């Protein structure tokens, strides 16, 4: 089965790590122009521009002209379908974390008990 193009939907667009880095940067620092994204992410200008184009096509970022530059903003609401889908699996992570915590606490208690009997 052929792979869906990266411009097909939000899920495919964010599958690329550099696009996630751009989204992270916009989420943390607010609107940015391409040159600031290039500097902060240590990517080439053509690479950043290409990825911004994909993110725009799926609606994750928008651009507004400000003088001679274009400011890119995160459209976080477009991530909602992804959040809703991923949140269905949260109970598995929570359960797994609870099991890890229980094991660690059990080992710590056994270690304390062993240490206490030696002294």
Beta strands, then each sheet from edge to edge (+ up, - down):
strand 1: 61-66
strand 2: 69-74
sheet 1: 1+ 2-
end
